[in-house]
Amino acid sequence: MRPDGYEMLRMRVCWGRYVGSRVAAVICGMFPNYDDPRHIDHIDGDPKNNRLSNLRAVDNAINSKNRKMRSDNTTGVTGVQRSKGKWRWKARIADNENDITLGHFDDFFEAVCVRRSAEIRLGYTSRHGR
């Protein structure tokens, strides 16, 4: 299991070890070859569900918008954290590898609302961070 808690099915094919979802995608013609730079995204977030209806080939930016919450998250909401040295809340989000600070807020609920509206505006999936 990886440090982020994401467990992947791996298999041996022709003297090599490969991730099961990528093998399924190559065999079914989703990729012309194994070295395609795009990611395989599990739409429902279950890395063991390698049915073709659950797989899609996406770039890193789109794949990041379908990630689950990190295991080291302490607030329970992705992108909302305590401001360092202050008793305020900081909301932030990433868009195309750019980290955007959405603001600093006295109220946790306000920070969460700003973060959620930014997720909708930037095309994050409904399961992101949950």
Secondary structure, DSSP 8 states (H G I E B T S, - for coil): --TTS----EEEETTEEEEHHHHHHHHTTSSSSTT-SSEEEETTS-TT---GGGEEEE-HHHHHTT----TT-SSSSTTEEE-TTSSSEEEEEEETTEEEEEEEESSHHHHHHHHHHHHHHHT--TTTT-
